[in-house]
Amino acid sequence: MRSIGVTQFTYFRWRKEFGGLKIDQVKRLKDIEKENERLRKAVSDLTLEKLILREAASGTEGLRQQNF
């Protein structure tokens, strides 16, 4: 473990997580996790934008009713 420069704890954690996977499978898993994080952020951003637009639209309706 010293030869790869990680602690024993890190080594065993990695072994537990990736022990049965081949190198190409680990790379694919990491790519999928990265894409998943990107998509989660996109959904979060769109949800926030939707809430802001809904709030703005409800405020606009209140102004329209006051004008009549």
C-alpha positions in Angstrom: 0.0 0.0 0.0 2.9 2.3 0.6 4.0 1.6 -3.0 0.9 3.2 -4.3 0.9 6.0 -1.7 -2.4 5.4 0.1 -3.3 4.5 3.6 -4.4 1.0 4.6 -7.9 2.3 5.3 -8.1 3.8 1.8 -6.8 0.6 0.2 -9.4 -1.6 1.9 -12.2 0.9 1.2 -11.3 0.8 -2.5 -11.0 -2.9 -2.4 -14.4 -3.2 -0.9 -16.0 -0.8 -3.4 -14.1 -2.0 -6.6 -12.7 -5.4 -5.6 -14.6 -7.4 -8.2 -14.3 -5.0 -11.1 -11.9 -4.8 -13.9 -10.1 -1.6 -14.7 -12.3 -0.7 -17.6 -15.4 -1.4 -15.5 -14.1 1.0 -12.8 -13.5 3.7 -15.4 -17.0 3.2 -16.8 -18.5 3.3 -13.3 -16.6 6.6 -12.6 -17.8 8.0 -15.9 -21.4 7.1 -15.1 -21.2 8.6 -11.6 -19.8 11.8 -13.2 -22.6 12.0 -15.7 -25.2 11.2 -13.0 -23.9 14.1 -10.9 -24.1 16.4 -14.0 -27.7 15.4 -14.6 -28.6 15.8 -11.0 -27.3 19.4 -11.1 -29.2 20.1 -14.3 -32.4 18.8 -12.8 -31.8 20.9 -9.7 -31.1 24.0 -11.7 -34.2 23.5 -13.8 -36.4 22.9 -10.8 -35.1 26.1 -9.2 -35.8 28.0 -12.4 -39.3 26.5 -12.6 -40.0 27.6 -9.0 -38.8 31.1 -9.7 -40.9 31.4 -12.8 -44.0 30.1 -11.0 -43.4 32.6 -8.2 -43.0 35.4 -10.8 -46.2 34.3 -12.6 -48.2 34.3 -9.4 -47.0 37.8 -8.6 -48.0 39.0 -12.1 -51.5 37.5 -11.7 -51.9 39.5 -8.5 -50.9 42.7 -10.3 -53.4 42.1 -13.2 -56.3 41.7 -10.8 -55.4 45.0 -9.0 -55.5 46.9 -12.3 -59.1 45.9 -13.0 
